[in-house]
Amino acid sequence: MAGKRLSKAQRRQQLMDVAYDIVRQDGADALTLARLAEAAGVSKPVAYEHFGTRGGLLVALYREYDERQNALMRKALAAGGGSLRDTAAILARSYVDCGVSSGAEIRAITAALTASDDTEGQLQDCYCTFLAECRQALEPLPGVDRGRLDAALLAFIGAAEALVHAAATGALTPDAATRTLTDMLVGAVQEPVTTP
C-alpha cells in the first residue's frame, strides 16, 4: 500500500497486526504504544488515538480474538447441534480450535489483562458474553439441568483454558482436548439420572 493513505479502520487493523507480532516475538510485557508506533512506522499520537492506553490496546486485541471465537461458534451451532452432546462438542471444538490457532500470544494477552485491575473487568465482560451465548445454546436442550448450568459453564471456561494450553503446547492433541472438554460439559450440565 505504498503511497496510499490508510483509512482509519485499515490503520487500526495494521496496528493490531503489528501488536500481535510484537507479542509473538517478545511477549506482552514488551508491548507499549510507543513501541507499537515505532514498529508500525507511525507517530505516537496515531497509536494513542486508536487505543488510548496500553490497556486499551490489550483489550482491543482480546476483543478481536473473542469476536472471532464467537463468530466461529455461532456458525458451527447454526450448522449443527440439536442434542446436548452435539452442542457441547461444537462449543468445545470452537473454543479449542480458536485457542490453538491463536497461539501463545493470546495467552500472553489474557495474562496481561488479568494482571491489571484496569482491564480485568473488561476481560470478564468478554467471558460473560461468551458464557451467555453458551447458555443460550444449551438451556433449551432436553436433559439439561438448568440449575447447574451457570456453575457448569464457569467450570467449562477454566477447563477449556487448561486444555487449550495443553493442546497448543503439544501435551494433548486438539481432538483429545475437545473430547475431554465435551465429556466434562455434558457431565456437568446433564440432569442426574434418578432410579426408582
C-alpha positions in Angstrom: 0.0 0.0 0.0 3.0 2.3 -0.6 1.9 5.8 -1.4 -1.7 5.1 -0.4 -3.1 6.6 2.8 -4.8 4.0 5.0 -8.4 4.6 6.2 -8.9 4.7 10.0 -10.2 1.1 10.1 -7.2 -0.1 7.9 -4.7 1.8 10.1 -6.3 0.3 13.3 -6.0 -3.2 11.8 -2.4 -2.6 10.7 -1.6 -1.5 14.3 -3.3 -4.6 15.7 -1.4 -6.9 13.4 1.9 -5.3 14.4 0.9 -5.5 18.0 0.3 -9.3 17.6 3.8 -9.6 16.0 5.4 -7.8 19.0 3.6 -10.1 21.5 4.5 -13.2 19.4 8.2 -12.2 19.2 8.8 -10.5 22.6 5.8 -11.2 24.9 3.1 -9.0 26.1 5.4 -7.1 28.5 7.2 -5.6 25.5 4.0 -4.2 24.1 3.7 -0.4 24.6 2.1 2.2 22.5 5.4 3.8 21.8 7.0 0.5 20.6 3.9 -0.2 18.5 4.1 3.2 16.9 7.8 2.7 16.1 7.3 -0.8 14.7 4.3 0.3 12.6 6.1 3.3 11.3 3.6 5.9 12.6 3.8 8.7 15.2 3.0 8.0 18.8 -0.2 10.2 18.7 -1.6 7.8 16.0 -1.2 4.8 18.3 -2.7 6.8 21.2 -5.6 8.0 19.0 -6.6 4.4 18.2 -6.2 2.8 21.6 -5.8 5.5 24.3 -3.6 3.3 26.6 -1.7 0.1 26.6 -4.7 -1.4 28.4 -6.9 -0.2 25.6 -4.7 -1.9 23.1 -4.7 -5.2 25.0 -8.5 -5.1 25.3 -8.8 -4.4 21.6 -6.6 -7.4 20.8 -8.5 -9.7 23.1 -11.9 -8.5 21.8 -10.9 -9.2 18.3 -9.9 -12.8 19.3 -13.2 -13.1 21.3 -15.3 -11.9 18.4 -13.6 -14.3 16.0 -14.2 -17.2 18.5 -17.8 -16.3 19.0 -18.4 -16.0 15.2 -17.0 -19.5 14.6 -19.1 -20.9 17.4 -22.3 -19.3 16.1 -21.6 -20.6 12.6 -21.0 -24.1 13.8 -24.1 -24.0 16.0 -26.2 -22.8 13.1 -25.0 -25.8 11.0 -25.3 -28.5 13.7 -26.2 -29.2 17.3 -29.6 -30.2 18.4 -28.6 -32.7 21.1 -26.8 -32.0 24.3 -23.7 -33.9 23.2 -23.6 -32.4 19.7 -24.0 -28.9 21.1 -21.3 -29.5 23.8 -19.0 -30.8 21.1 -19.5 -27.7 19.0 -18.8 -25.4 22.0 -15.7 -27.4 22.9 -14.4 -27.6 19.3 -14.9 -23.9 18.7 -13.0 -23.0 21.9 -10.2 -25.4 21.4 -9.7 -24.6 17.7 -9.7 -20.9 18.2 -7.4 -21.0 21.2 -4.9 -23.3 19.5 -4.9 -21.3 16.2 -4.4 -18.0 18.1 -1.1 -19.3 19.6 0.8 -18.2 22.7 0.2 -14.6 22.0 -3.5 -14.7 23.1 -2.5 -16.5 26.3 0.1 -13.7 26.9 -2.6 -11.0 26.2 -5.0 -12.7 28.6 -2.4 -12.9 31.3 -1.6 -9.2 30.8 -5.3 -8.3 31.0 -5.8 -10.4 34.2 -2.7 -8.7 35.8 -4.2 -5.2 35.7 -7.2 -4.1 37.7 -8.0 -1.6 34.9 -8.5 -4.3 32.3 -9.5 -7.4 34.2 -13.1 -6.3 34.3 -13.2 -5.9 30.5 -11.8 -9.4 30.2 -14.6 -10.7 32.5 -17.1 -8.9 30.3 -15.9 -10.9 27.3 -16.2 -14.1 29.3 -19.7 -13.2 30.3 -20.7 -12.6 26.7 -19.3 -16.0 25.7 -21.0 -17.7 28.6 -24.3 -16.1 27.7 -24.0 -17.5 24.2 -23.2 -20.9 25.5 -26.1 -20.8 28.0 -28.4 -19.7 25.1 -27.3 -22.8 23.1 -27.6 -25.3 25.9 -30.5 -24.1 28.0 -33.4 -25.2 25.7 -32.0 -28.7 25.1 -33.6 -31.7 26.7 -31.7 -33.2 29.5 -30.0 -30.0 30.7 -30.2 -29.3 34.4 -30.8 -25.5 34.2 -30.0 -25.2 37.9 -26.4 -26.4 37.4 -25.8 -24.6 34.1 -24.1 -21.4 35.3 -21.7 -23.2 37.5 -21.0 -25.8 34.8 -20.2 -23.1 32.3 -17.7 -21.4 34.7 -16.1 -24.8 35.1 -16.1 -25.1 31.3 -14.1 -21.9 30.9 -11.5 -23.0 33.4 -11.1 -26.5 31.9 -11.1 -25.0 28.4 -8.2 -22.7 29.2 -6.1 -25.5 30.6 -7.0 -27.9 27.8 -6.2 -25.3 25.1 -2.9 -24.6 26.7 -2.1 -28.4 26.7 -3.2 -28.7 23.0 -1.2 -25.6 22.0 2.0 -26.9 23.6 1.6 -30.4 22.3 0.8 -32.1 25.6 -2.5 -33.2 24.1 -3.9 -33.3 20.6 -6.7 -30.8 19.8 -9.0 -33.8 19.3 -8.2 -35.2 22.8 -8.7 -31.7 24.3 -12.1 -31.3 22.5 -13.3 -34.8 23.6 -12.3 -34.2 27.2 -14.0 -30.8 27.3 -17.1 -32.2 25.6 -17.4 -35.0 28.1 -16.8 -32.6 31.0 -19.5 -30.2 29.8 -22.1 -32.9 29.2 -21.5 -34.5 32.6 -21.7 -31.1 34.3 -24.9 -29.9 32.8 -26.8 -33.2 32.4 -29.8 -33.8 34.6 -28.9 -36.6 37.1 -30.5 -39.9 36.3 -32.8 -40.9 39.1 -33.6 -44.5 39.8 -36.9 -45.6 41.3 
